Amino acid sequence: MGHMPIIALDFPGKAEAARFLQRFKEERLYVKVGMELFYKEGPPLIQWLKEQDHQVFLDLKLHDIPNTVYSAMKVIAGLGVDMVNVHAAGGTRMMEAALNGLDEGTPTGGMRPKLIAVTQLTSTSEEEMQHDQLISHTLSDSVLHYAKLAHQSGLDGVVCSALEAGQIGEATSSSFLRVTPGIRMHGDAVHDQKRIVNPAEARKFGSTMIVIGRSITQAVDPLSAYYKVKSEWELGL
């Protein structure tokens, strides 16, 4: 697979995130920083994570007019994050502008952050999508449409449910990233996610990266929970 599981650092601040990360000793992780943590701590948090040699997925889901997204991505590329995202609903011009911003903001000799697009949020049911967004297609039709748009716009992949990952791979390319959130281990509470699977199922269904939060961050022993997720993901067992 090549991609290690991404741990969602869903903490209210740096102190809590630091306490959690201390348990991982010298382990080099791939972590996701979302809105709560980033809006609380800002760019210095990213710098701190990069100093510890962690990979960072900055999950801010940009969605605005192309020029605004372009300018924001230029700044974000300078933070040295490894992956960022936008809402595919922002459209092709916006996605292309995001990519341009990242290209221009990446320091010479640096790697441009991977850019992925959110299709439909995993908390959205088909009924909600049709009612709230006035989309008369099925949820999977909408997700596939957005994934193709993202691919045509030159993006590196999409955020999607594992249930759509295989179909998206076939409709785009095998190297197109399918990043699946809402992963749970057996016996974990489902909370607000509607479409969830475990790591082995995600791999089987065609996800290329997984994001896992509570199953690790709220485990009694986060380190062993992480190793369990990692082995299930890598071995597909």
C-alpha positions in Angstrom: 0.0 0.0 0.0 2.8 2.4 0.9 0.5 4.8 2.8 0.4 4.5 6.6 -2.9 5.0 8.4 -3.6 8.7 9.1 -4.4 9.5 12.7 -7.0 12.3 13.2 -5.7 14.6 15.9 -9.2 15.7 16.9 -8.1 17.6 20.1 -9.1 21.1 21.3 -5.5 22.3 21.5 -1.8 21.6 21.3 -1.4 20.5 24.9 -3.9 17.6 24.4 -2.3 16.7 21.0 1.2 16.7 22.6 0.1 14.5 25.4 -1.3 12.0 22.9 1.7 12.1 20.7 4.1 11.5 23.6 2.8 7.9 23.7 4.3 7.2 20.3 8.0 7.6 21.3 10.1 7.8 18.1 7.3 6.6 15.8 6.9 8.7 12.7 3.2 9.2 12.1 0.9 10.6 9.4 -1.5 12.9 11.3 -4.6 14.9 10.2 -5.1 18.4 11.6 -8.7 19.6 11.2 -10.4 22.8 11.7 -10.7 22.8 15.5 -7.0 22.3 16.2 -5.8 24.5 13.3 -8.1 27.4 14.1 -7.0 27.2 17.8 -3.2 26.9 17.3 -2.6 28.1 13.7 0.6 27.6 11.6 3.0 27.1 14.6 1.3 23.8 15.3 2.2 22.6 11.8 5.8 23.7 12.2 5.9 21.8 15.5 4.6 18.6 13.9 7.0 18.8 11.0 9.9 19.3 13.4 9.0 15.9 14.8 9.1 14.5 11.3 5.4 13.7 11.1 3.5 13.9 7.8 0.6 16.2 8.0 -2.8 16.2 6.2 -4.3 19.7 6.8 -8.0 19.1 6.6 -9.6 22.5 6.0 -11.8 21.7 3.0 -11.4 25.0 1.2 -14.5 26.2 -0.8 -14.6 29.7 -2.1 -14.1 31.7 -5.3 -11.1 30.5 -7.3 -8.9 33.5 -6.6 -9.4 33.3 -2.8 -8.6 29.5 -2.8 -5.6 30.2 -5.0 -4.2 32.8 -2.5 -4.9 30.6 0.5 -3.3 27.5 -1.0 -0.2 29.6 -1.8 0.2 30.3 1.9 -0.7 26.7 2.9 2.0 25.3 0.6 4.5 27.3 2.5 3.6 25.6 5.8 5.2 22.3 4.4 2.1 20.1 4.9 1.9 16.9 2.9 -1.8 16.9 1.9 -4.6 19.4 1.8 -8.2 19.4 0.5 -11.0 21.4 -1.1 -14.7 20.8 -1.7 -15.2 19.4 -5.2 -18.5 21.3 -5.2 -16.4 24.4 -5.7 -16.0 23.4 -9.3 -13.3 22.8 -11.8 -11.9 26.4 -12.0 -11.6 26.5 -8.2 -9.8 23.1 -8.1 -7.4 24.2 -10.8 -6.8 27.5 -8.9 -6.1 25.5 -5.7 -3.5 23.4 -7.6 -1.9 26.5 -9.1 -1.7 28.1 -5.6 0.0 25.1 -4.2 2.5 24.9 -7.1 3.4 28.5 -6.7 3.6 28.4 -2.9 5.8 25.3 -2.7 9.4 26.3 -2.0 11.9 25.5 -4.7 13.0 21.9 -4.5 10.1 21.1 -2.1 7.3 18.7 -2.8 3.9 20.2 -3.6 1.3 19.0 -1.1 -1.1 16.4 -2.4 -4.4 17.9 -3.2 -7.6 15.9 -2.7 -11.3 16.8 -3.0 -14.2 16.1 -0.7 -17.1 14.6 -2.7 -20.0 14.1 -0.3 -19.3 14.2 3.4 -19.5 10.8 5.0 -22.1 12.1 7.5 -24.5 12.9 4.6 -27.2 10.4 3.7 -28.7 10.2 0.2 -32.0 11.6 1.4 -30.2 14.6 3.0 -28.1 15.2 -0.1 -31.2 15.1 -2.4 -33.2 17.4 -0.1 -30.6 19.9 1.0 -28.5 20.1 -2.1 -31.3 19.6 -4.6 -29.4 16.8 -6.3 -31.8 14.4 -7.9 -29.2 11.6 -8.5 -28.1 8.9 -6.2 -25.4 9.6 -3.6 -22.9 7.3 -5.4 -23.7 9.1 -8.8 -22.9 12.4 -7.1 -19.7 11.1 -5.5 -18.5 9.6 -8.8 -19.3 12.7 -10.7 -17.3 14.9 -8.3 -14.4 12.4 -8.3 -14.2 12.5 -12.1 -14.3 16.3 -12.0 -11.4 16.3 -9.5 -9.4 13.9 -11.6 -10.0 16.0 -14.8 -8.9 19.1 -12.8 -5.5 17.5 -12.1 -6.1 16.7 -8.4 -4.3 13.8 -6.7 -7.4 12.2 -5.3 -10.6 12.4 -3.3 -12.0 11.9 0.2 -14.6 9.2 -0.1 -16.3 6.3 1.7 -14.6 2.9 1.2 -17.9 1.8 -0.4 -17.2 4.1 -3.4 -13.4 3.7 -3.5 -13.3 0.8 -6.0 -15.7 2.4 -8.5 -13.8 5.7 -8.3 -10.5 3.9 -9.0 -12.0 2.4 -12.1 -13.5 5.7 -13.3 -10.2 7.7 -12.8 -6.9 5.9 -12.4 -5.3 3.4 -10.1 -2.9 6.1 -8.8 -5.8 8.4 -8.0 -5.9 8.6 -4.1 -9.0 7.4 -2.4 -8.8 8.7 1.2 -11.4 7.1 3.5 -12.4 8.7 6.8 -14.8 7.3 9.3 -12.8 4.1 9.8 -13.7 2.1 13.0 -12.4 -1.0 14.6 -14.8 -3.8 15.5 -17.0 -2.9 18.5 -16.4 0.8 18.3 -19.3 3.3 18.5 -20.4 4.7 15.1 -21.1 8.3 16.4 -22.1 10.7 13.6 -20.7 8.8 10.6 -23.3 7.1 8.3 -21.0 5.0 6.1 -18.2 3.2 8.0 -15.9 0.2 7.6 -12.9 -1.3 9.4 -9.3 -1.1 8.0 -9.3 -4.5 6.3 -12.6 -3.8 4.6 -11.4 -0.4 3.4 -8.4 -2.0 1.8 -10.5 -4.7 0.2 -13.0 -2.1 -1.2 -10.2 -0.1 -2.8 -9.3 2.7 -0.4 -5.7 3.8 -0.8 -5.4 5.8 2.4 -7.5 5.6 5.7 -8.1 8.2 8.4 -8.9 6.9 11.8 -9.6 9.0 14.9 -11.4 7.9 18.1 -10.4 4.2 17.7 -6.9 5.3 18.4 -7.1 8.7 20.2 -9.6 7.4 22.7 -8.2 3.9 23.1 -6.9 2.9 26.6 -3.6 2.1 24.9 -3.3 4.3 21.7 0.0 2.8 20.7 -1.2 -0.8 20.5 -4.4 0.4 18.9 -2.4 2.1 16.2 -0.3 -1.1 15.6 -3.5 -3.1 15.4 -5.0 -0.7 12.8 -1.7 -0.7 10.9 -1.4 -4.4 10.7 -5.1 -4.8 9.7 -4.7 -2.2 7.0 -1.4 -3.5 5.7 -2.3 -7.2 5.7 -6.0 -6.7 4.9 -6.9 -9.2 7.6 
